[in-house]
Amino acid sequence: MHSGSSERFEAGEWIAKLSVFTLLFMGILELTVGKVTGSLGLVADGVNSLLDSLVSLIVWVGLHYSRRRPDARFHFGYHKVETLSAFMVAISMIAIGCYVIILSYLTFLNPGVISFPSLALATVLIAGFISLYRAFQMRSVAKRYSLLSIRTDANNSIKDASASFVVFAGVLGATFGIRGLDAVGGMIIGFFILGVAYVAIKESSLILLDACESPEMTSVLSGVLRTVPGVREIGSIRLRPSGPYLTGIISVIVDGDETIADAEKIRRQIIEILPSVVEPIGEVTVIFRPTT
């Protein structure tokens, strides 16, 4: 197993935990200011932040369980819990997107008057920049550790920032008499959320179904493994994603007179080579077949 397994999931858990509490704070703040100022856009953004805190909570729980070791029931460990949590996040985003679209449409039909616009503008602007900063943090962790659920949550954070800036434009427009502008922007954000959710559902579903679409990597790996002393040919390379890792079975063809000690030496060399081509790599089984 990859040596950075614990560090990988600890980093993901930390950023997801931070996201939960940040979103809760932002949501409560936006709801309070939205009620005081009468800005429906700000209220919608506050509810959106509270719902997104649940999304981050799902990611947090998923990553926590991903760190559990294999046991009598789950022989290959819990790494796919991370991918399952990404799928659940995407489903949650569909509900959030539909809510934003409906609320924005109702707001468009009945726009209200905003009191204390400066307070509303300052609040939503702060929320937007916090969401943007949080998105960059998450993307950095997701890219470094190949965590799909964190990457999905990062895309959700970008959506949060976009929504806040759209609400800012709407409140600003309402201040100058263009009341329906925030509602139109809200509907645009709602459809953007649905688009992000579709991509996340597609990607996580393929991983859960063991899809591994990387013929270039397989071809390079096959060429590298042929250079290992004792390997005559590569029978097959079958890889599948398990959370952030790639695991699988490699079949190699060797001379029929190779001893068990020789085979073990070849296996060790193959395992040592794998991380240079496949990263991050998990548990890989090497099967030997004699030449005929």
C-alpha positions in Angstrom: 0.0 0.0 0.0 1.1 3.5 -0.8 3.2 4.9 2.1 1.3 8.2 2.1 -2.1 6.6 2.7 -2.6 8.0 6.2 -1.3 11.5 5.3 -3.6 11.5 2.2 -6.8 10.9 4.0 -5.8 13.0 7.1 -5.3 16.0 4.7 -8.6 15.4 3.1 -10.4 15.1 6.5 -8.8 18.3 7.7 -9.9 20.4 4.7 -13.4 18.9 4.7 -13.8 19.6 8.5 -12.6 23.2 8.0 -15.2 23.5 5.2 -18.0 22.3 7.4 -17.5 24.9 10.1 -16.7 27.7 7.6 -19.9 27.0 5.7 -22.0 26.9 8.8 -20.7 30.2 9.9 -21.2 31.8 6.5 -24.7 30.4 6.2 -25.9 31.7 9.6 -24.3 35.1 8.9 -25.9 35.4 5.4 -29.3 34.2 6.7 -29.2 36.8 9.6 -28.2 39.7 7.4 -30.6 38.6 4.7 -33.5 38.7 7.1 -32.5 42.1 8.4 -32.0 43.6 5.0 -34.9 41.8 3.2 -32.6 40.4 0.5 -34.0 37.2 -0.8 -30.8 36.6 -2.8 -28.8 36.7 0.4 -31.2 34.4 2.2 -31.0 31.9 -0.7 -27.2 32.1 -0.6 -27.3 31.5 3.2 -29.5 28.4 2.8 -27.2 27.3 0.0 -24.2 27.6 2.3 -25.9 25.6 5.1 -26.8 22.9 2.6 -23.3 22.8 1.3 -22.0 22.3 4.9 -23.9 19.0 4.8 -22.1 18.2 1.5 -18.7 18.8 3.2 -19.9 16.7 6.2 -20.6 13.8 3.8 -17.1 14.2 2.4 -15.6 14.4 5.9 -17.4 11.2 7.0 -16.5 9.4 3.8 -12.8 10.2 4.1 -12.8 9.2 7.8 -14.1 5.7 6.9 -11.7 5.4 4.0 -8.8 5.3 6.5 -10.1 2.1 8.1 -8.0 -1.0 7.6 -9.3 -4.1 5.7 -11.3 -6.5 8.0 -13.3 -9.7 7.8 -16.1 -8.1 5.9 -14.3 -5.7 3.6 -11.2 -7.6 2.5 -9.9 -4.9 0.2 -10.4 -2.0 2.7 -12.7 1.0 2.7 -11.1 3.2 0.1 -14.1 3.2 -2.2 -16.1 5.0 0.6 -14.3 8.1 -0.6 -15.7 7.7 -4.1 -19.1 6.8 -2.7 -19.1 10.0 -0.7 -18.3 11.9 -3.9 -21.4 10.3 -5.6 -23.6 11.3 -2.6 -22.2 14.8 -2.8 -23.2 15.0 -6.4 -26.7 13.8 -5.6 -26.9 16.5 -2.9 -25.8 19.1 -5.4 -28.7 18.2 -7.7 -31.1 19.0 -4.8 -29.3 22.2 -4.1 -29.3 23.3 -7.7 -33.1 22.6 -8.1 -33.7 24.6 -4.9 -31.7 27.6 -6.1 -33.5 27.6 -9.5 -36.9 27.4 -7.9 -36.2 30.1 -5.2 -34.6 32.4 -7.9 -37.7 32.0 -10.1 -40.0 32.9 -7.3 -37.9 35.8 -6.4 -38.0 37.0 -10.0 -41.8 36.9 -9.9 -42.0 38.9 -6.7 -38.8 41.0 -6.2 -38.6 42.8 -2.8 -37.1 46.0 -1.6 -33.7 45.7 0.1 -32.9 47.7 3.3 -29.4 48.5 4.3 -27.9 47.5 0.9 -24.4 48.4 2.0 -24.6 45.7 4.8 -25.9 43.1 2.3 -23.3 43.9 -0.2 -20.4 43.7 2.3 -21.7 40.4 3.7 -22.1 38.7 0.3 -18.8 40.0 -0.9 -17.0 38.6 2.1 -18.8 35.2 1.7 -17.7 35.1 -2.0 -14.1 35.7 -1.3 -14.1 33.1 1.6 -15.6 30.5 -0.7 -13.1 31.3 -3.4 -10.2 30.9 -1.0 -11.7 27.7 0.3 -12.0 26.4 -3.3 -8.3 27.0 -4.0 -7.4 25.2 -0.7 -9.5 22.2 -1.6 -8.2 22.0 -5.2 -4.7 22.0 -3.9 -5.3 19.1 -1.5 -7.4 17.2 -4.2 -4.7 17.6 -6.8 -1.9 16.6 -4.4 -3.6 13.5 -3.0 -5.9 12.5 -5.9 -9.1 12.8 -3.8 -12.2 12.8 -5.9 -14.6 13.8 -3.1 -12.5 16.8 -2.2 -12.2 17.8 -5.9 -16.0 17.6 -6.1 -16.4 19.7 -3.0 -13.9 22.2 -4.4 -16.0 22.6 -7.5 -19.0 23.1 -5.2 -17.0 25.9 -3.5 -16.3 27.6 -6.8 -20.1 27.5 -7.3 -20.6 29.0 -3.9 -18.2 31.9 -4.8 -19.9 32.4 -8.1 -23.3 32.4 -6.4 -22.2 35.0 -3.9 -20.8 37.3 -6.6 -24.0 36.9 -8.6 -26.0 37.8 -5.5 -23.7 40.8 -5.0 -24.5 42.0 -8.6 -28.2 41.4 -7.9 -28.2 43.4 -4.7 -26.2 46.1 -6.5 -28.7 46.1 -9.4 -31.7 46.2 -7.0 -30.1 49.3 -5.3 -30.2 51.0 -8.7 -33.7 49.8 -9.5 -33.0 46.6 -11.5 -34.8 44.2 -9.1 -34.9 41.1 -11.2 -31.2 40.9 -11.8 -30.3 38.8 -8.7 -33.0 36.3 -9.6 -31.8 35.8 -13.2 -28.2 35.3 -11.8 -29.5 32.8 -9.3 -31.1 30.7 -12.0 -27.9 30.7 -14.0 -26.0 29.5 -10.9 -28.6 26.8 -10.3 -28.0 25.4 -13.8 -24.3 25.6 -13.3 -24.7 23.5 -10.1 -26.6 20.8 -12.1 -23.8 20.7 -14.6 -21.1 20.2 -12.0 -23.3 17.5 -10.4 -23.6 15.7 -13.7 -19.9 15.6 -14.2 -19.3 14.4 -10.6 -21.9 11.7 -10.9 -20.4 10.4 -14.2 -16.9 10.3 -12.9 -17.7 8.7 -9.5 -20.0 6.1 -11.1 -17.2 5.0 -13.5 -14.8 4.6 -10.6 -17.4 2.6 -8.6 -17.8 0.4 -11.6 -14.0 -0.2 -11.8 -13.6 1.7 -15.1 -9.9 2.5 -15.8 -9.6 4.4 -19.1 -5.9 4.9 -19.6 -4.5 2.9 -22.5 -1.5 5.2 -22.7 -0.5 4.4 -19.1 -1.0 0.7 -19.6 1.1 0.7 -22.8 3.9 2.6 -21.0 3.7 0.3 -18.0 3.9 -2.8 -20.3 7.0 -1.5 -22.0 8.7 -0.7 -18.7 7.9 -4.1 -17.2 9.4 -5.9 -20.2 12.8 -4.5 -19.1 12.7 -6.4 -15.9 15.2 -9.3 -16.0 13.4 -12.6 -16.3 10.2 -11.2 -17.8 9.7 -12.7 -21.3 6.4 -11.0 -22.1 3.4 -9.3 -20.4 0.3 -11.4 -20.4 -2.2 -8.8 -19.2 -2.5 -5.6 -17.1 -5.8 -5.1 -15.3 -6.1 -2.1 -13.2 -9.1 -0.6 -11.3 -9.5 2.5 -9.1 -10.0 2.0 -5.4 -10.6 5.4 -3.9 -7.6 7.5 -4.8 -5.4 4.5 -5.6 -5.1 2.1 -8.6 -5.0 -1.6 -7.8 -5.1 -4.7 -9.9 -3.5 -7.8 -11.4 -0.5 -8.1 -13.7 0.2 -11.3 -15.5 3.8 -11.8 -16.7 5.3 -14.6 -18.8 8.6 -16.1 -17.6 10.7 -19.1 -18.4 9.2 -22.4 -17.2 12.4 -23.3 -15.3 12.3 -20.2 -13.0 12.4 -21.1 -9.3 10.1 -19.7 -6.7 13.0 -17.6 -5.4 13.5 -16.2 -9.0 9.8 -15.4 -9.3 9.8 -13.6 -6.0 12.8 -11.5 -7.1 11.0 -10.6 -10.3 7.8 -9.7 -8.4 9.8 -7.4 -6.0 11.4 -5.6 -9.0 8.0 -5.1 -10.6 6.5 -3.7 -7.4 9.4 -1.3 -7.1 8.9 -0.1 -10.7 5.1 0.4 -10.5 5.1 3.8 -8.6 7.3 5.4 -11.3 4.6 4.8 -13.8 1.3 4.5 -11.8 0.8 7.1 -9.1 -0.8 6.6 -6.6 -0.5 2.8 -6.7 -2.2 0.5 -4.2 -2.0 -3.3 -3.9 -1.1 -5.1 -7.1 -1.0 -8.9 -7.5 1.6 -10.3 -9.9 0.7 -13.6 -11.6 3.4 -15.7 -13.3 2.7 -17.8 -16.4 5.4 -20.1 -17.9 6.4 -19.9 -21.6 4.9 -22.7 -23.7 
